Amino acid sequence: MARRESLPPLNPARVFEVAGRLLSVSKAAEELNVTPAAVSRQVRTLEEFLGTPLFERVHGGLILTPAGARYLSELVPLFSGLRQATSAVLRSSQSGSALRIRSPATFAVRWLIPRLASFHQLHQAIDVQLTTSSEPLNFENDEFDAGIELSDGDRSGLHTQRLIANQLLPVLAPSRPPPHLNDIANDTLLHSLARMDDWAVWLKAAGLPATNAYRGMKYETSLLAYQAAIEGHGIAIAQRALIERELADRTLIALNAPMLDCGKHTYYFVWPRSRPVSAELAAFRDWLSAIVDKQS
């Protein structure tokens, strides 16, 4: 009687849970990375412990007995909870070597990712987990350690570290005839939905008519707007630091027009004041600072 009140042998129970879910000895063996014979032995061990058959063996697979079906229904949530609990502990134990960063997509692709290899060379033990989003950073609701955002740098509760100059200039493909400055707003303007005011701001600063500043083609990100410009679809208002390669290889050319420096409205590396700075975050912050210093 005492045996029936004790825990079952856990490895046979785990094997039965897999075989019961898949209703196949061979598929269970594949998932568990063991032989089919080993699966059959473990299931028999559990059946002997319980004193009842759990499966009926039929051609091409398995059928659960009523006792097996009841037992499986109890085991599946237990093993699922065990897997989740184990994963949570593993994530927690590994979090000290992982650094979760979020960035706007265009900045990540055009500026950050080309430079990340140098960080990995310096800090091979730190895994950077980079995600992208155009949504405002919210450290209370989102699971990341730091982020990059386009703002004025005045963020309550956050440390901010300026990254690049935000210099706006109109660009187009060399195959596209450049318009006269006074006619720019009547050409096909390419916009990023994340920065819909850039054309209006630039036209006003250049002293040009801005009546049609919001017309033209609109794209989810600047990354798409720049690609549309490369394909000759129109004129994009670009952030110079993010198209340096295209200007160098002349897949994009700048109009003979004023460049607008947006001052403090630019990209910042930010992290919450309410949390202690981990060694991983400090290393990434210092690396970014060194990169920016070299470029200034």
TIBA-625448 format. One line per 5 residues: number of its first residue (from 1); their letters; for each residue x, y, z of C-alpha. Coordinates in Angstrom, 2 decimals, decimal comma, always signed. Layout:
N
NUM	A	X:Y:Z; ...
END
This chain:
296
1	MARRE	+0,00:+0,00:+0,00; +2,84:+2,35:+0,82; +4,22:+1,84:-2,66; +0,93:+2,95:-4,26; +1,02:+6,23:-2,28
6	SLPPL	+4,60:+7,08:-3,24; +5,86:+8,91:-6,30; +6,11:+6,83:-9,46; +9,53:+6,24:-11,01; +10,02:+9,64:-12,67
11	NPARV	+11,89:+8,64:-15,80; +9,31:+5,99:-16,78; +6,56:+8,54:-16,05; +8,29:+11,07:-18,32; +8,65:+8,51:-21,10
16	FEVAG	+4,97:+7,54:-20,76; +3,93:+11,21:-20,95; +5,80:+11,64:-24,24; +4,55:+8,34:-25,69; +1,01:+9,15:-24,58
21	RLLSV	+1,07:+12,55:-26,24; +2,44:+11,14:-29,49; +0,72:+7,71:-29,35; +3,80:+6,26:-30,95; +6,81:+4,43:-29,56
26	SKAAE	+9,02:+5,44:-32,48; +8,08:+9,13:-32,31; +8,58:+9,13:-28,55; +11,99:+7,56:-29,03; +12,89:+10,29:-31,54
31	ELNVT	+11,80:+13,09:-29,20; +13,63:+11,58:-26,24; +16,69:+10,62:-28,31; +16,58:+6,99:-27,19; +15,76:+3,68:-28,90
36	PAAVS	+12,19:+2,40:-29,30; +13,14:-0,58:-27,15; +14,13:+1,78:-24,33; +10,75:+3,52:-24,55; +8,92:+0,18:-24,35
41	RQVRT	+10,98:-0,90:-21,32; +10,27:+2,34:-19,45; +6,53:+2,12:-20,15; +6,46:-1,51:-18,92; +8,28:-0,44:-15,74
46	LEEFL	+5,57:+2,15:-15,06; +2,78:-0,30:-15,85; +4,30:-2,81:-13,40; +4,54:-0,11:-10,74; +0,92:+0,92:-11,25
51	GTPLF	-0,34:-2,64:-11,66; -2,38:-1,83:-14,77; -1,79:-1,54:-18,53; -1,58:+2,01:-19,89; -1,53:+1,24:-23,62
56	ERVHG	-2,98:-1,21:-26,03; -0,41:-1,98:-28,72; -2,03:-1,92:-32,15; -0,59:-2,06:-35,65; +0,94:+1,31:-36,44
61	GLILT	+0,73:+2,84:-32,97; -0,67:+2,90:-29,46; -4,10:+3,31:-27,92; -4,48:+4,55:-24,36; -6,43:+2,35:-21,98
66	PAGAR	-9,00:+4,14:-19,79; -6,48:+4,08:-16,93; -3,74:+5,34:-19,27; -5,94:+8,18:-20,53; -6,77:+9,29:-16,97
71	YLSEL	-3,13:+9,09:-15,91; -1,92:+10,97:-18,96; -4,43:+13,77:-18,36; -2,87:+14,27:-14,93; +0,74:+13,97:-16,03
76	VPLFS	+0,67:+16,36:-19,03; +0,02:+19,55:-16,99; +2,48:+18,42:-14,32; +5,32:+17,92:-16,81; +4,36:+21,12:-18,65
81	GLRQA	+4,60:+23,05:-15,37; +7,91:+21,39:-14,60; +9,29:+22,41:-18,00; +8,12:+26,00:-17,52; +9,56:+26,20:-14,01
86	TSAVL	+12,88:+24,80:-15,23; +13,00:+27,26:-18,14; +12,32:+30,16:-15,76; +15,20:+29,14:-13,50; +17,52:+28,69:-16,48
91	RSSQS	+16,62:+32,14:-17,83; +17,22:+33,63:-14,40; +20,56:+31,91:-13,99; +21,68:+33,03:-17,45; +20,40:+36,60:-17,25
96	GSALR	+23,65:+37,86:-15,78; +25,45:+37,23:-19,09; +22,66:+38,45:-21,37; +21,92:+42,05:-22,22; +18,54:+42,90:-23,71
101	IRSPA	+18,56:+45,99:-25,94; +15,70:+47,51:-27,95; +16,18:+49,93:-30,83; +14,28:+51,49:-33,73; +14,69:+49,17:-36,72
106	TFAVR	+16,45:+51,65:-39,03; +19,00:+52,65:-36,40; +19,64:+49,01:-35,54; +20,20:+47,95:-39,17; +22,05:+51,04:-40,39
111	WLIPR	+24,20:+52,00:-37,39; +24,22:+49,55:-34,50; +24,47:+46,10:-36,11; +27,46:+46,98:-38,36; +29,36:+47,92:-35,19
116	LASFH	+28,24:+45,11:-32,87; +30,96:+42,71:-33,99; +33,54:+44,87:-32,22; +31,56:+44,62:-28,97; +31,41:+40,83:-29,21
121	QLHQA	+35,17:+40,71:-29,79; +35,74:+42,70:-26,59; +33,08:+40,96:-24,48; +32,61:+37,41:-25,74; +30,84:+36,31:-22,54
126	IDVQL	+28,00:+38,83:-22,98; +25,09:+37,82:-25,20; +23,35:+40,86:-26,68; +19,67:+40,22:-27,41; +18,60:+42,96:-29,85
131	TTSSE	+14,95:+43,61:-30,67; +13,40:+46,44:-32,69; +10,30:+48,57:-32,25; +9,13:+52,11:-33,02; +7,06:+52,21:-29,82
136	PLNFE	+8,23:+54,49:-26,96; +10,49:+52,76:-24,45; +8,64:+51,65:-21,31; +10,84:+49,89:-18,79; +7,94:+49,09:-16,47
141	NDEFD	+6,04:+46,93:-18,95; +8,74:+45,66:-21,32; +11,48:+43,15:-20,61; +14,70:+44,82:-21,72; +17,66:+46,34:-19,90
146	AGIEL	+18,31:+49,41:-22,03; +17,27:+50,89:-25,32; +17,87:+53,41:-28,07; +15,32:+56,05:-28,91; +14,89:+59,17:-31,01
151	SDGDR	+14,01:+61,99:-28,61; +15,17:+65,27:-27,11; +17,03:+63,40:-24,38; +14,92:+64,77:-21,53; +13,37:+61,63:-20,05
156	SGLHT	+12,18:+61,56:-16,45; +13,48:+58,56:-14,58; +15,99:+57,60:-17,28; +19,69:+58,06:-17,83; +20,37:+59,26:-21,38
161	QRLIA	+23,57:+59,13:-23,44; +23,67:+60,98:-26,77; +24,81:+58,88:-29,73; +24,86:+60,65:-33,11; +24,09:+63,97:-34,74
166	NQLLP	+20,66:+63,97:-36,37; +21,33:+65,78:-39,64; +18,49:+65,81:-42,19; +19,07:+66,09:-45,92; +17,05:+65,16:-49,01
171	VLAPS	+18,44:+62,26:-51,05; +17,50:+60,46:-54,24; +18,83:+57,89:-56,68; +21,42:+59,23:-59,16; +19,20:+58,01:-61,99
176	RPPPH	+16,42:+60,39:-60,93; +16,60:+63,97:-62,24; +17,07:+66,32:-59,27; +14,33:+68,93:-58,95; +14,89:+72,63:-58,46
181	LNDIA	+14,89:+73,52:-54,78; +11,65:+75,49:-55,03; +9,94:+72,49:-56,62; +10,97:+69,84:-54,08; +7,61:+69,82:-52,27
186	NDTLL	+5,85:+69,14:-55,58; +7,99:+66,08:-56,31; +7,27:+62,62:-54,88; +8,25:+62,84:-51,24; +9,09:+59,62:-49,39
191	HSLAR	+8,11:+59,59:-45,70; +8,70:+57,37:-42,70; +5,55:+56,95:-40,61; +7,77:+57,03:-37,53; +9,06:+60,51:-38,50
196	MDDWA	+6,24:+62,15:-40,44; +7,28:+65,73:-39,57; +10,81:+65,53:-40,98; +9,95:+66,90:-44,41; +7,92:+69,79:-42,97
201	VWLKA	+10,69:+70,64:-40,50; +13,38:+70,54:-43,18; +11,41:+72,59:-45,74; +10,66:+75,27:-43,14; +14,31:+75,44:-42,03
206	AGLPA	+15,42:+75,71:-45,69; +12,99:+78,58:-46,27; +11,10:+76,62:-48,91; +7,35:+76,27:-49,52; +5,94:+73,54:-47,26
211	TNAYR	+2,35:+73,46:-48,50; +2,68:+69,86:-49,70; +5,05:+68,66:-46,98; +2,95:+65,62:-46,04; +2,04:+64,35:-49,49
216	GMKYE	+3,78:+61,48:-51,23; +4,59:+57,86:-50,37; +4,57:+56,71:-46,74; +6,46:+53,74:-45,29; +6,49:+52,07:-41,89
221	TSLLA	+10,17:+52,82:-41,26; +12,94:+55,00:-42,66; +14,63:+51,78:-43,73; +11,83:+51,24:-46,26; +11,78:+54,89:-47,33
226	YQAAI	+15,53:+54,80:-48,03; +15,14:+51,65:-50,09; +12,33:+53,28:-52,07; +14,65:+56,21:-52,78; +17,39:+53,82:-53,94
231	EGHGI	+14,85:+52,26:-56,33; +14,11:+55,73:-57,77; +10,58:+56,12:-56,41; +11,08:+59,62:-55,06; +13,07:+61,83:-52,68
236	AIAQR	+13,62:+60,74:-49,09; +14,44:+63,01:-46,17; +17,31:+61,09:-44,60; +19,36:+61,10:-41,44; +22,89:+61,47:-42,74
241	ALIER	+24,53:+59,15:-40,20; +22,27:+56,31:-41,34; +23,02:+56,54:-45,07; +26,78:+57,12:-45,05; +27,44:+53,92:-47,00
246	ELADR	+24,90:+54,82:-49,72; +26,36:+58,31:-50,08; +29,86:+56,84:-50,32; +28,99:+54,33:-53,03; +26,55:+56,76:-54,72
251	TLIAL	+23,51:+54,53:-54,60; +22,01:+57,68:-53,11; +23,06:+61,27:-53,72; +22,26:+64,35:-51,69; +20,48:+67,28:-53,31
256	NAPML	+22,44:+70,48:-53,51; +20,44:+71,81:-50,57; +20,95:+72,84:-46,93; +21,49:+70,14:-44,32; +19,51:+70,60:-41,10
261	DCGKH	+21,09:+69,68:-37,77; +18,25:+68,86:-35,38; +20,40:+69,60:-32,34; +19,44:+67,67:-29,23; +16,61:+65,88:-31,05
266	TYYFV	+18,53:+62,76:-31,96; +19,26:+59,18:-30,90; +20,01:+58,39:-27,26; +21,03:+55,28:-25,38; +18,76:+55,13:-22,32
271	WPRSR	+18,44:+52,98:-19,21; +16,32:+53,31:-16,03; +17,58:+55,19:-12,98; +15,58:+52,85:-10,74; +17,72:+49,79:-11,49
276	PVSAE	+21,34:+49,09:-10,58; +23,67:+49,13:-13,55; +24,87:+45,61:-14,26; +28,41:+44,89:-15,40; +27,00:+43,92:-18,81
281	LAAFR	+25,10:+47,18:-19,19; +28,10:+49,22:-18,06; +30,28:+47,47:-20,63; +27,81:+48,16:-23,44; +27,35:+51,79:-22,38
286	DWLSA	+31,11:+52,39:-22,25; +31,58:+50,68:-25,62; +28,95:+52,95:-27,19; +30,62:+55,98:-25,66; +33,98:+54,99:-27,13
291	IVDKQ	+32,42:+54,47:-30,58; +30,78:+57,92:-30,48; +33,97:+59,59:-29,26; +35,91:+58,16:-32,20; +33,39:+59,57:-34,66
296	S	+33,18:+63,06:-33,14
END
